[in-house]
Amino acid sequence: MKTQAKYTALITGANSGIGLVLTRMLLERGWDVIALIRSSFQRDDSRVREFQQQGRLRVYQGDLSDFTSLRQALDVIKSSEVRIDVLFNNAGGSFPELLFSKQGRELHFETQTLAPYVIYTELLELLLAGDLKTVIGTSSAAINYVKRLNPEKLEHPDTFKKLLGPYADSKLAHSLWIKEAAPSAFAQGIRLQSVDPGPNNTMRPGNRSGLPFYVKPLMKLFFPGPEHGASLLYEAAVSGSQYPPGSYLHKGKPVKLPFEDRGPAVLKLVKSVYEREFAGVEAK
């Protein structure tokens, strides 16, 4: 008879970078992991395959940038799983150019600001059924370089800049809606936080990233591996309750977000898109 894991985490982007290290870390510590990913795990990863065969790693495929695909994946998760203790909204790297989702919105915003709100809202009942009732959003230190933030431009920015353009804006917007939504979520028993995982060397051979040319050699030479970021996310999940709801953690401690006054507008934006385009629409 299968022994029930102490905790169950859902991780987006669980098959690469920080998400993959976090997945392995939790599984080795006795957690179950629900992986919401677009592609699949490497076939030659024998340890991951072993956890899948045991039923402790359960994989659901869905594209966070495609509402039809995401809706189908979330519907299957809701019908198959019984609880989620921690939701790690972790997926989303930087893109090398201005790209748009199938819904017509800028791709960083779609995958790293809007999709995390959709996933959190859709899986709220499973979170309420868990013990830890925690949502951790992966942010970035790049938000500290945002010079101006216009919520009305997040969906369709006028310009593009690698790393410090739509990527940084979307990571900041993610943290802002978390901070704004946190008080009402906390009243329901849900803890929302965002975390800067710090600099991590997550480069993969042949990966076409959105990093400026000067960052890549620095990453190879000086950045720690993704274990660094995974550990910060894990610590926030298990120990972050000591900080106020909605905190943004930098180096493991809460710090003030830039443009906190834009939080209400960002939350209004993601909520309106969710209600207009996702909620109540049946999967095809």
Secondary structure, DSSP 8 states (H G I E B T S, - for coil): -----S-EEEEETTTSHHHHHHHHHHHHTT-EEEEEESS---TT-HHHHHHHHHTSEEEEE--TT-HHHHHHHHHHHHHH----SEEEE------SS--B-TTSSBHHHIIIIIHHHHHHHHTHHHHHTSSS-EEEEE--GGGGG-----GGGSSS-S---TTTTHHHHHHHHHHHHHHHHHHHHHHTT-EEEEEE--------TT------TTHHHHHHHH---THHHHHHHHHHHHHGGGS-TT-EEETTEEE--TTGGGHHHHHHHHHHHIIIIITT----
